[in-house]
Amino acid sequence: MGRITVIIGALLLSGFGNLNALLPGIRTDSEGYFKRRAALSGLRVVSIGAYDQNNAGEGGSREYSIDVTKDTCGTAPDTTDEPFYDTVVGISLSNSSLVDVNVKRVRFVIPKVASGRLRSAKLTPFGSGIVPAGASNHEILAFLLDVQGSSKALAGTSDLISDTTGSKTVRVILRGRDASGRRFVKRARTTFIFRNVNRCQ
């Protein structure tokens, strides 16, 4: 026992980088300080994609190229507005735990844009945010972009997304509780292309 105490003490003094492995339920976050584990080991993000044509939850196909500028279709005087909708993101999750998980808030972060890093509001999934125990590919939905005139803004903000933004890695942060009341945070990322997509018929 004395030898084990000495070994652990030596590791602490030396700043041993993998001390987490010796301390179940503890992790080091990106700022470098210890806190209680906030991720559920049974919850996994399977895939992330966008619904950009008003077809979320209707068997629509996910897309990764997102239209952020509304154009005019046709030639004057016979012109119409290009179809242009809010952008919804579908997040497919698996839950191998024995209890249901309730995703209560979703937040999107777009780093490295012209104005810096953009954050959406903390959004409530529409429909249900519950991922049943044992689910293997359960989709929850949340708004990524809101239509504002002929442009789109990051959901819950006034931050307009330019059609010159191009390909960006979008971070997704999920927060909620499991059926036992334990809070969790789950992070994932995907790549979307923000541009002017021609959807005139």
C-alpha positions in Angstrom: 0.0 0.0 0.0 2.9 2.3 0.9 4.5 1.7 -2.5 1.2 2.5 -4.4 0.9 5.8 -2.4 4.4 6.7 -3.4 3.8 6.0 -7.1 0.6 8.0 -7.2 2.3 10.9 -5.4 5.2 10.8 -7.9 2.7 11.0 -10.8 1.0 14.0 -9.2 4.2 15.8 -8.7 5.4 15.1 -12.2 2.2 16.4 -13.8 1.5 13.0 -15.4 -0.6 13.7 -18.4 -2.8 10.6 -18.3 -3.9 10.9 -14.6 -7.5 10.7 -15.9 -7.0 6.9 -16.5 -6.4 6.5 -12.7 -9.5 8.5 -11.7 -12.7 7.0 -13.0 -15.4 9.6 -13.8 -12.9 12.5 -14.1 -11.7 14.2 -17.3 -9.6 17.2 -18.2 -11.5 19.6 -20.4 -10.0 21.9 -23.0 -9.1 24.6 -20.4 -7.0 22.1 -18.5 -8.9 21.8 -15.2 -10.7 18.9 -13.7 -14.5 18.6 -13.5 -17.1 15.9 -13.2 -17.6 13.9 -16.3 -20.5 15.4 -18.4 -20.7 13.0 -21.3 -22.9 9.9 -21.4 -20.8 7.0 -22.6 -23.9 5.3 -24.2 -24.9 8.3 -26.4 -23.2 8.6 -29.8 -23.7 11.0 -32.7 -24.2 8.8 -35.8 -24.5 11.5 -38.5 -25.5 15.1 -39.1 -27.0 16.7 -42.2 -29.1 19.6 -43.3 -32.6 19.9 -44.7 -32.7 23.0 -46.8 -35.8 22.6 -48.9 -38.7 22.6 -46.3 -38.5 18.8 -46.2 -37.3 18.0 -42.6 -39.2 15.1 -41.0 -40.9 14.1 -44.3 -38.4 11.6 -45.6 -36.4 14.4 -47.4 -32.8 13.9 -48.4 -30.1 15.6 -46.3 -27.8 18.1 -47.9 -24.4 19.6 -47.2 -24.6 22.5 -49.6 -26.8 25.2 -48.0 -28.5 28.1 -49.9 -28.1 31.4 -48.1 -29.2 33.8 -50.8 -32.6 34.1 -52.4 -32.6 34.8 -56.1 -35.3 35.8 -58.6 -36.3 33.1 -61.1 -37.3 33.7 -64.7 -37.1 36.8 -67.0 -39.0 40.0 -66.5 -41.9 40.5 -66.5 -42.5 36.7 -65.8 -40.4 36.4 -62.6 -40.9 34.4 -59.4 -39.0 34.2 -56.1 -36.6 31.2 -55.8 -37.8 28.7 -53.2 -36.0 29.7 -50.0 -36.6 28.2 -46.6 -35.2 28.0 -43.0 -32.4 25.5 -42.8 -33.0 22.6 -40.4 -30.3 20.2 -39.2 -31.0 16.5 -38.5 -28.8 14.9 -35.9 -29.0 11.1 -35.8 -28.1 9.6 -32.4 -27.6 6.1 -30.9 -28.3 5.4 -27.3 -26.8 2.1 -26.0 -27.6 2.9 -22.4 -30.6 1.5 -20.4 -32.4 4.8 -20.0 -33.9 7.4 -22.3 -32.0 10.5 -23.0 -33.6 14.0 -23.4 -31.7 16.5 -25.5 -33.0 19.8 -24.3 -30.7 22.3 -26.0 -28.8 22.4 -29.3 -26.2 25.0 -30.2 -24.3 25.5 -33.4 -20.9 27.2 -33.6 -19.3 28.3 -36.9 -15.7 29.3 -36.4 -13.4 31.3 -38.6 -15.8 33.4 -40.5 -15.1 37.0 -41.6 -16.7 38.5 -38.4 -15.0 35.9 -36.1 -16.8 33.0 -34.4 -20.6 32.8 -34.7 -22.8 31.0 -32.1 -26.5 30.3 -32.5 -28.9 30.7 -29.6 -29.4 27.7 -27.3 -32.2 26.1 -29.3 -34.9 23.6 -28.2 -35.2 20.7 -30.7 -38.6 20.9 -32.4 -40.7 17.8 -32.1 -39.2 15.6 -29.4 -35.7 15.6 -28.1 -36.0 12.2 -26.4 -33.6 9.5 -27.6 -35.0 6.2 -26.4 -32.9 3.6 -24.7 -31.5 1.2 -27.2 -32.1 3.5 -30.2 -29.6 3.0 -33.0 -30.4 5.8 -35.5 -32.8 8.3 -33.9 -33.0 11.7 -35.5 -33.7 15.0 -33.6 -34.2 18.3 -35.5 -33.1 21.8 -34.8 -32.9 25.1 -36.8 -29.5 26.1 -38.0 -30.5 29.1 -40.2 -33.5 31.4 -40.2 -34.6 33.2 -43.3 -34.3 37.0 -43.0 -35.4 38.7 -46.2 -33.2 37.5 -49.0 -30.6 36.1 -46.7 -30.3 33.7 -43.8 -29.0 34.3 -40.2 -27.7 31.8 -37.7 -30.7 30.6 -35.7 -31.8 32.9 -32.9 -29.4 35.7 -33.9 -29.1 38.5 -36.4 -25.7 37.2 -37.7 -26.2 36.9 -41.5 -24.3 34.2 -43.4 -22.7 35.4 -46.6 -22.9 33.3 -49.7 -19.1 33.7 -49.9 -18.6 31.8 -46.6 -18.0 28.6 -48.4 -17.0 25.3 -46.7 -17.0 25.5 -42.9 -16.7 23.0 -40.1 -19.8 23.5 -37.9 -19.6 22.4 -34.3 -22.8 21.0 -32.7 -23.3 21.0 -28.9 -26.0 19.0 -27.3 -27.1 19.4 -23.7 -29.7 17.6 -21.7 -30.5 15.0 -19.1 -31.0 11.2 -19.0 -34.0 9.6 -17.4 -32.1 9.4 -14.1 -31.7 13.2 -14.0 -28.0 13.3 -14.9 -26.9 16.2 -17.0 -24.8 15.6 -20.1 -23.0 17.5 -22.8 -22.2 15.9 -26.2 -20.2 17.6 -28.9 -19.8 16.7 -32.6 -18.9 18.5 -35.9 -19.7 18.3 -39.5 -18.9 20.3 -42.7 -21.4 22.4 -44.6 -21.0 24.6 -47.7 -22.7 28.0 -47.4 -23.2 29.5 -50.9 -25.8 30.7 -53.4 -27.5 27.6 -54.7 -29.7 28.0 -57.8 -33.0 26.3 -57.1 -35.0 28.0 -59.8 -37.1 25.4 -61.7 
